[in-house]
Amino acid sequence: MDSKTNAPNILIVDDEIGPRESIRMILKPKYNAFTVENGYAAIQMIQQIEMDVVTLDLKMPGISGIDTLKEIRVIDPNVMVIIITGFGTLKSAIEAIRYGVFDYIAKPFNVPEIMCIIDKSIQRRKLNLKIKEVLSKFSNLQLLKEPVSDFGLFFQNGINGITDFKWNNVSLSDNQNCLAFAKVLAYTLEEKDPYTSGHSERVCYYADLISKRLSLPSKERSELQIASYLHDIGKIGISNRFINKKGALTPTDWAIIKQHTKKSIELLVPLNLSQNILSYIQYHHERFDGTGYPDGLAGDQIPLGARVITISDAYDSMTSDRPYRAPLSNGEAKKELLKCSGKQFDPNLASIFLDVLKEMEEAFLVRDHLKLSSISY
């Protein structure tokens, strides 16, 4: 193999020479493509050469694909793994998902599909490493000195002007600095995706409107704002092929997507954020009737902040454009909030939010009327 300077390294693991060589030939013009025929050889190769992506068959002689995946994760937790198999089952897919696979492709595959997913996995790895680099700078008890005005530039250039600080038992001003950092991550994650651009900011806006009606203390409001900005950070480890999929989700798709709350906590734990912030993020997909995830909590078992984010997140998702559907009108979204009150949503919070939306609509009507009244003919 002719090594390409600075080209990403891809390891193809498959006991069948046909698929193995097919993938190698597909990737060869653009990437450094390595091939091995079993899990033991894959483990040895990863110990010797840093890989960016591994394509992994599940059914192989000797060590299985799942056991190989487990060993790979121990050696290099940052490598992107793509399962390519003709023998996959729902059970094996979900087990692989638990160990952080980026995507799951069934044989036979096609060239555009392979190239598209490999390219996206490389991009996602770069973003993951950049975010982890920034997170590591905050994990050693750090604090921003200066306010951040340009989040994209701030993220690219790294963090300057930081001093030692513990995030435990933080005051409002400390949370404000943490909030600036949360905005950096949300902005960076969403800026290249037209379907999610501004989503976390809008969720934060709606959540804060609700928190004001609940008369939450300033510290709790601040924690809720931080959690709102970070609630979807775990999606950096999940392919957009699932998140923005057109059409119905399969059980495998759904199992992959549901991992994002777990991935969020894994990323954020090193920051020593307050337990409130972490719990709001971890449980924002729980449902009031107990049918949500990850733990099936119900009613008041779900932290209040998580219940607030749930309804804010759902409303913004319903009223935003998505690749799989057009946005709902404000009226249609409100009907859904009412319909799902007591099921998906805390009925008290749904009532409060519906009142807030009604007052916002009335305020806009008054504003528009005043504008029309001031026009001179």
VMD Tcl script that draws the C-alpha trace (Angstrom):
set ca {
  {0.00 0.00 0.00}
  {1.27 3.48 -0.93}
  {0.96 5.63 2.15}
  {-0.58 9.05 1.58}
  {0.84 11.77 3.80}
  {-1.79 13.17 6.19}
  {-4.52 10.99 4.68}
  {-6.78 9.30 7.26}
  {-6.07 5.65 8.08}
  {-8.90 3.18 7.52}
  {-8.75 -0.42 8.75}
  {-11.01 -2.92 6.96}
  {-11.75 -6.04 9.02}
  {-13.51 -8.85 7.15}
  {-12.79 -12.57 6.81}
  {-14.18 -12.64 3.24}
  {-11.68 -11.48 0.63}
  {-14.37 -10.20 -1.76}
  {-15.92 -7.53 0.48}
  {-12.54 -6.77 2.06}
  {-10.84 -6.03 -1.26}
  {-13.90 -4.24 -2.63}
  {-13.86 -1.76 0.24}
  {-10.08 -1.36 -0.04}
  {-10.31 -0.49 -3.73}
  {-13.14 1.96 -3.06}
  {-11.15 3.77 -0.36}
  {-7.63 3.48 -1.84}
  {-7.70 6.67 -3.98}
  {-8.53 8.89 -1.00}
  {-7.43 7.08 2.16}
  {-4.68 4.87 3.57}
  {-6.59 1.59 3.50}
  {-5.33 -1.33 5.62}
  {-6.93 -4.78 5.56}
  {-6.98 -7.72 7.97}
  {-9.01 -10.92 7.91}
  {-9.87 -11.45 11.57}
  {-10.35 -9.73 14.92}
  {-7.00 -10.75 16.40}
  {-5.13 -9.15 13.50}
  {-7.30 -6.05 13.83}
  {-6.40 -5.65 17.50}
  {-2.68 -6.05 16.72}
  {-2.88 -3.52 13.89}
  {-4.63 -0.91 16.05}
  {-1.98 -1.35 18.73}
  {0.68 -0.51 16.14}
  {-0.95 2.16 13.95}
  {-3.43 4.89 14.93}
  {-6.58 4.41 12.90}
  {-9.21 7.02 12.17}
  {-11.91 4.58 11.10}
  {-12.46 0.83 11.36}
  {-14.99 -1.04 9.20}
  {-15.83 -4.23 11.07}
  {-17.63 -7.41 10.11}
  {-19.59 -9.03 12.96}
  {-19.40 -12.72 12.02}
  {-15.80 -13.89 11.71}
  {-13.91 -17.05 12.73}
  {-12.03 -16.83 16.01}
  {-12.84 -13.72 18.01}
  {-16.26 -12.30 17.08}
  {-16.86 -8.82 15.74}
  {-18.49 -7.73 18.99}
  {-15.56 -8.94 21.10}
  {-13.16 -7.29 18.66}
  {-15.12 -4.05 19.05}
  {-14.83 -4.26 22.83}
  {-11.05 -4.64 22.60}
  {-10.78 -1.80 20.08}
  {-12.62 0.50 22.47}
  {-10.08 -0.29 25.22}
  {-7.13 0.46 22.92}
  {-8.55 3.57 21.24}
  {-11.87 5.05 22.43}
  {-11.71 7.75 19.74}
  {-11.58 5.58 16.62}
  {-14.78 5.64 14.56}
  {-16.23 2.16 14.02}
  {-18.61 1.25 11.20}
  {-20.24 -2.17 11.23}
  {-20.51 -3.74 7.75}
  {-22.08 -7.19 7.89}
  {-24.36 -9.59 6.12}
  {-25.24 -11.50 9.28}
  {-26.48 -8.76 11.56}
  {-29.48 -9.11 13.84}
  {-31.28 -6.53 15.92}
  {-29.66 -7.97 19.04}
  {-26.14 -7.79 17.58}
  {-26.77 -4.28 16.26}
  {-27.92 -3.01 19.64}
  {-24.98 -4.69 21.37}
  {-22.59 -3.02 18.91}
  {-24.31 0.31 19.44}
  {-23.58 0.09 23.17}
  {-19.90 0.16 22.30}
  {-20.17 3.33 20.29}
  {-20.41 2.42 16.60}
  {-20.89 5.35 14.26}
  {-22.96 3.55 11.65}
  {-24.32 0.11 10.74}
  {-24.39 -1.03 7.10}
  {-25.84 -4.27 5.75}
  {-24.25 -6.22 2.92}
  {-24.47 -5.96 -0.02}
  {-23.41 -2.32 0.03}
  {-22.90 0.23 -2.73}
  {-19.97 2.54 -3.45}
  {-21.71 5.92 -2.85}
  {-23.07 4.69 0.48}
  {-19.65 3.51 1.70}
  {-17.87 6.70 0.62}
  {-20.52 8.97 2.09}
  {-20.47 7.25 5.48}
  {-16.67 7.03 5.63}
  {-16.36 10.74 4.78}
  {-18.89 11.68 7.43}
  {-17.17 9.50 10.02}
  {-13.86 11.27 9.35}
  {-15.52 14.67 9.76}
  {-17.23 13.53 12.95}
  {-13.96 12.20 14.39}
  {-12.28 15.56 13.82}
  {-15.15 17.34 15.55}
  {-15.16 14.85 18.43}
  {-11.43 15.33 19.02}
  {-11.72 19.11 18.85}
  {-14.55 19.17 21.37}
  {-12.73 16.76 23.67}
  {-9.68 19.02 23.44}
  {-11.77 21.98 24.55}
  {-13.50 19.92 27.24}
  {-10.13 18.78 28.61}
  {-9.12 22.40 29.12}
  {-12.19 22.89 31.24}
  {-11.89 19.63 33.16}
  {-8.97 20.91 35.25}
  {-11.05 23.40 37.23}
  {-11.04 26.25 34.74}
  {-12.92 29.49 34.23}
  {-13.23 31.95 31.37}
  {-11.87 35.41 32.22}
  {-13.27 37.29 29.25}
  {-16.78 37.16 27.75}
  {-17.05 35.38 24.41}
  {-18.44 37.40 21.53}
  {-17.46 35.25 18.53}
  {-18.13 31.62 19.43}
  {-16.88 30.16 16.14}
  {-13.57 32.03 16.32}
  {-13.29 31.20 20.02}
  {-13.72 27.49 19.35}
  {-11.22 27.44 16.49}
  {-8.50 29.34 18.35}
  {-8.87 27.48 21.62}
  {-9.44 28.85 25.11}
  {-7.28 31.70 26.34}
  {-7.20 33.56 29.62}
  {-8.33 30.82 32.00}
  {-7.65 30.44 35.70}
  {-8.11 27.63 38.20}
  {-11.67 27.28 39.38}
  {-14.03 24.58 40.66}
  {-17.42 24.23 39.03}
  {-18.80 22.63 42.19}
  {-21.12 24.93 44.18}
  {-20.78 27.68 41.60}
  {-22.40 31.09 41.93}
  {-24.53 32.74 39.25}
  {-21.57 34.58 37.74}
  {-19.64 31.31 37.55}
  {-22.59 29.68 35.83}
  {-22.64 32.57 33.41}
  {-19.10 31.70 32.35}
  {-20.11 28.08 32.02}
  {-23.10 29.22 29.96}
  {-20.72 30.98 27.54}
  {-18.87 27.70 27.11}
  {-22.15 25.82 26.54}
  {-23.03 28.29 23.79}
  {-19.66 27.63 22.13}
  {-20.38 23.92 21.87}
  {-23.99 24.34 20.74}
  {-23.03 26.92 18.13}
  {-20.21 24.78 16.76}
  {-22.30 21.60 16.59}
  {-25.26 23.25 14.89}
  {-23.74 25.83 12.56}
  {-23.21 23.43 9.62}
  {-26.59 21.72 9.83}
  {-29.53 23.78 8.49}
  {-31.99 21.51 10.28}
  {-30.55 22.04 13.77}
  {-29.08 25.54 13.43}
  {-30.23 27.61 16.40}
  {-32.16 24.72 17.96}
  {-30.42 24.76 21.35}
  {-30.69 28.53 21.59}
  {-34.43 28.38 20.96}
  {-34.85 25.54 23.46}
  {-33.00 27.67 26.00}
  {-35.27 30.63 25.20}
  {-38.49 28.62 25.71}
  {-37.14 26.91 28.83}
  {-36.22 30.25 30.35}
  {-39.71 31.62 29.70}
  {-41.14 28.66 31.60}
  {-38.60 28.98 34.42}
  {-39.60 32.63 34.91}
  {-43.25 31.58 35.31}
  {-42.14 29.01 37.86}
  {-40.21 31.75 39.72}
  {-37.12 29.56 39.87}
  {-34.13 31.00 41.77}
  {-31.47 32.61 39.59}
  {-29.01 29.75 40.07}
  {-31.56 27.14 38.97}
  {-32.52 29.27 35.97}
  {-28.87 29.48 35.01}
  {-28.39 25.72 35.37}
  {-31.44 25.16 33.17}
  {-30.02 27.49 30.51}
  {-26.71 25.60 30.51}
  {-28.47 22.24 30.27}
  {-30.67 23.54 27.43}
  {-27.64 24.48 25.36}
  {-25.92 21.14 26.05}
  {-28.92 18.79 25.94}
  {-28.03 17.33 22.52}
  {-24.23 17.34 22.74}
  {-24.19 13.53 22.72}
  {-25.39 13.59 19.11}
  {-21.84 14.41 18.01}
  {-21.20 10.65 18.26}
  {-24.21 9.66 16.13}
  {-24.48 9.72 12.36}
  {-26.85 12.33 10.90}
  {-28.09 9.52 8.69}
  {-30.19 8.44 11.66}
  {-30.92 11.81 13.25}
  {-32.18 13.32 9.98}
  {-33.52 10.15 8.41}
  {-36.48 10.49 6.07}
  {-39.19 7.96 6.77}
  {-39.84 5.64 9.69}
  {-37.01 4.70 12.04}
  {-36.16 1.02 12.36}
  {-35.58 -0.50 15.81}
  {-31.83 -0.35 15.12}
  {-32.03 3.34 14.12}
  {-33.99 4.11 17.25}
  {-31.54 2.23 19.47}
  {-28.68 4.28 18.01}
  {-30.43 7.61 18.53}
  {-31.37 6.79 22.12}
  {-27.68 6.51 22.97}
  {-27.21 10.28 22.71}
  {-28.26 11.01 26.30}
  {-25.67 8.53 27.58}
  {-23.02 9.98 25.27}
  {-23.83 13.48 26.53}
  {-23.14 12.51 30.13}
  {-19.92 10.70 29.20}
  {-18.66 13.86 27.51}
  {-19.72 16.24 30.27}
  {-18.79 14.34 33.44}
  {-15.14 15.56 33.33}
  {-16.37 19.15 33.61}
  {-17.64 18.68 37.17}
  {-20.89 20.39 36.27}
  {-23.59 20.47 38.91}
  {-25.70 17.36 39.33}
  {-28.75 19.39 38.37}
  {-27.31 20.23 34.95}
  {-26.32 16.63 34.28}
  {-29.67 15.23 35.38}
  {-31.60 17.70 33.20}
  {-29.58 16.55 30.18}
  {-29.69 12.86 31.02}
  {-33.47 12.72 31.50}
  {-34.84 15.20 28.96}
  {-36.28 12.33 26.91}
  {-38.18 10.78 29.79}
  {-41.96 11.02 29.44}
  {-44.41 12.01 32.14}
  {-46.26 8.68 31.78}
  {-43.06 6.67 32.29}
  {-42.61 5.44 28.70}
  {-39.53 7.53 27.88}
  {-35.81 6.81 28.07}
  {-33.18 6.11 29.35}
  {-34.65 4.92 32.67}
  {-38.43 5.04 32.24}
  {-38.91 7.65 34.97}
  {-42.42 9.03 35.47}
  {-44.05 12.14 36.91}
  {-42.10 13.88 39.64}
  {-39.35 11.26 39.41}
  {-38.17 13.24 36.39}
  {-36.16 16.31 37.46}
  {-38.12 19.52 36.94}
  {-35.48 20.99 34.64}
  {-35.61 17.90 32.44}
  {-39.39 18.21 32.18}
  {-39.00 21.85 31.14}
  {-36.44 20.96 28.45}
  {-38.66 18.11 27.22}
  {-41.53 20.41 26.36}
  {-39.28 23.18 25.02}
  {-37.34 20.72 22.87}
  {-40.50 19.11 21.50}
  {-42.13 22.44 20.63}
  {-39.07 23.69 18.75}
  {-38.69 20.37 16.93}
  {-42.35 20.43 15.88}
  {-42.18 24.01 14.57}
  {-38.81 23.61 12.79}
  {-38.13 22.27 9.32}
  {-36.85 18.71 9.23}
  {-35.69 16.55 6.30}
  {-38.49 14.08 7.05}
  {-41.35 16.62 7.38}
  {-42.40 20.23 7.02}
  {-42.74 22.29 10.21}
  {-46.05 22.35 12.03}
  {-47.84 25.65 12.39}
  {-47.92 27.24 15.83}
  {-51.57 26.23 16.15}
  {-50.86 22.61 15.19}
  {-47.94 22.43 17.62}
  {-50.10 23.75 20.46}
  {-52.70 21.08 19.71}
  {-49.96 18.45 20.02}
  {-48.82 19.91 23.34}
  {-52.38 19.71 24.62}
  {-52.88 16.21 23.20}
  {-49.70 14.91 24.84}
  {-50.23 16.68 28.17}
  {-50.05 14.08 30.94}
  {-48.50 11.57 28.53}
  {-45.26 12.97 27.15}
  {-45.41 16.28 29.00}
  {-45.94 17.41 32.58}
  {-49.54 18.74 32.42}
  {-48.74 21.72 34.67}
  {-45.80 22.74 32.50}
  {-47.83 22.20 29.32}
  {-50.50 24.54 30.68}
  {-47.90 27.14 31.64}
  {-46.19 26.95 28.27}
  {-49.46 27.19 26.36}
  {-50.27 30.35 28.36}
  {-46.84 31.76 27.54}
  {-47.31 31.06 23.82}
  {-50.75 32.67 23.89}
  {-49.39 35.80 25.55}
  {-46.54 35.94 23.02}
  {-49.04 35.74 20.16}
  {-51.16 38.52 21.69}
  {-48.08 40.68 22.18}
  {-47.11 40.23 18.52}
  {-50.64 41.10 17.40}
  {-50.58 44.29 19.47}
  {-47.17 45.19 18.08}
  {-48.30 44.63 14.50}
  {-51.46 46.65 15.09}
  {-49.42 49.56 16.45}
  {-47.12 49.39 13.43}
  {-50.10 49.53 11.05}
  {-51.66 52.37 13.03}
  {-48.51 54.45 12.73}
  {-48.38 54.23 8.90}
  {-49.18 57.55 7.23}
  {-51.16 57.48 4.03}
}
mol new
graphics top color blue
foreach p $ca { graphics top sphere $p radius 0.5 }
foreach p [lrange $ca 0 end-1] q [lrange $ca 1 end] { graphics top cylinder $p $q radius 0.2 }
display resetview
